[in-house]
Structure formats: structure tokens, C-alpha cells
Amino acid sequence: MGIDYTAATPEEIAESFGISTSWVREQARRGRVPHLRFGRGKIRFLPEHVDALIQLATVPGHTEDDEPPENASTDLGALGATIRSIRAHQRRPHVQGDPQMF
């Protein structure tokens, strides 16, 4: 009776998705995705673990037909600049072509 498992290292996962190894390890360390741990720093991912990692990183899309939640605010004024950010912007040297805000 032989064991036939394929487990990937965090480095292999990171390379296949074009992401950093540290991000993959951090998701495992925080318990956000299932993984195998063999001693200190020996992390391996089975195919179903990789699927969970993909699910964690998947951002759902939306269509124009989607309705905003009932409690959603259409007032975007809260996203505007604060006094502190305006002053910080004024202190920085401006890049050529950067319009003067004030």
C-alpha cells in the first residue's frame, strides 16, 4: 500500500500564482487556509488547501444589475481630503504637471 500524495511548498504556490512566499506563509500562520505543518517552518499544501487559498483571494465581481445594499450611502464626501492630508500635500514638492489644488 503506497502513499500517493502531492503536496506543494509555499515557494511553489507563490511561484505558480506570481505572489510572494511570505504572503502564502502568512495566510497559513494566521490560520486563514488549511495546511500541513511538519515541524518548524515545514509547511505543505495539498490540492484542497490550494483551493481554499484561491477561495480566500477570490474577489467576487458584480454587474450593473446588482442593487446596492439598502443601508449604502451615496454620500462620498466622507472620502474627501482631510485638513491633515491637505497640509501634508501642500508641504510636498509638486511633480511637474501636478495641478495646484490650493
C-alpha positions as CSV (number, residue, x, y, z in Angstrom):
1,M,0.0,0.0,0.0
2,G,1.8,3.1,-1.2
3,I,1.2,6.7,-0.3
4,D,0.4,8.9,-3.3
5,Y,0.1,12.5,-2.1
6,T,1.2,15.6,-3.9
7,A,2.0,18.5,-1.5
8,A,3.3,21.8,-2.6
9,T,5.6,24.1,-0.7
10,P,4.8,27.8,0.0
11,E,7.5,28.6,-2.5
12,E,5.9,26.5,-5.2
13,I,2.5,28.0,-4.5
14,A,3.9,31.5,-4.6
15,E,5.7,30.9,-7.9
16,S,2.7,29.4,-9.6
17,F,0.5,32.4,-8.7
18,G,3.2,35.1,-9.0
19,I,2.8,36.2,-5.4
20,S,5.2,36.4,-2.5
21,T,6.2,33.4,-0.5
22,S,5.8,35.5,2.7
23,W,2.1,36.2,1.8
24,V,1.4,32.5,1.4
25,R,3.2,31.7,4.7
26,E,1.3,34.5,6.5
27,Q,-2.1,33.1,5.4
28,A,-1.1,29.7,6.8
29,R,0.4,31.2,10.0
30,R,-2.8,33.2,10.7
31,G,-4.9,30.1,10.1
32,R,-6.7,31.5,7.1
33,V,-6.1,28.5,5.0
34,P,-5.7,24.8,5.9
35,H,-2.2,23.4,5.5
36,L,0.1,20.7,6.8
37,R,2.8,21.6,9.3
38,F,5.7,19.3,9.8
39,G,7.9,20.9,12.5
40,R,9.2,24.4,12.5
41,G,8.7,26.1,9.1
42,K,7.9,22.9,7.2
43,I,4.6,23.9,5.6
44,R,3.0,21.9,2.8
45,F,-0.3,22.4,0.9
46,L,-2.5,19.7,-0.5
47,P,-4.6,20.4,-3.6
48,E,-7.7,21.1,-1.5
49,H,-5.6,23.5,0.6
50,V,-4.6,25.4,-2.5
51,D,-8.3,25.6,-3.5
52,A,-9.0,27.2,-0.1
53,L,-6.2,29.7,-0.7
54,I,-7.7,30.5,-4.1
55,Q,-11.1,31.0,-2.4
56,L,-9.6,33.3,0.2
57,A,-8.0,35.5,-2.5
58,T,-11.0,35.5,-4.9
59,V,-12.8,38.8,-5.2
60,P,-16.4,38.4,-6.3
61,G,-17.4,40.5,-9.3
62,H,-20.6,42.5,-9.8
63,T,-22.7,43.6,-12.7
64,E,-24.6,46.8,-13.3
65,D,-27.8,44.9,-12.4
66,D,-26.6,44.5,-8.8
67,E,-28.5,46.6,-6.4
68,P,-26.6,48.5,-3.7
69,P,-27.4,47.4,-0.2
70,E,-30.3,49.3,1.4
71,N,-28.0,51.0,4.0
72,A,-25.4,52.0,1.4
73,S,-24.6,55.7,1.5
74,T,-24.3,57.6,-1.8
75,D,-22.6,60.5,0.0
76,L,-18.9,60.2,-1.0
77,G,-18.0,63.4,0.9
78,A,-16.6,61.3,3.7
79,L,-13.9,60.1,1.3
80,G,-12.6,63.6,0.7
81,A,-9.4,65.1,1.8
82,T,-8.9,65.9,5.5
83,I,-7.2,69.0,6.8
84,R,-4.2,67.0,7.8
85,S,-3.9,65.4,4.3
86,I,-4.3,68.8,2.6
87,R,-1.5,70.3,4.7
88,A,0.7,67.3,4.0
89,H,0.1,67.7,0.3
90,Q,0.9,71.4,0.4
91,R,4.3,70.7,2.1
92,R,5.4,68.2,-0.5
93,P,7.2,69.4,-3.6
94,H,4.8,69.0,-6.6
95,V,5.6,67.0,-9.6
96,Q,5.6,68.8,-12.9
97,G,2.2,68.7,-14.4
98,D,0.6,68.1,-11.0
99,P,-2.2,70.7,-10.8
100,Q,-2.1,73.0,-7.8
101,M,-5.0,72.1,-5.5
102,F,-5.0,75.3,-3.5
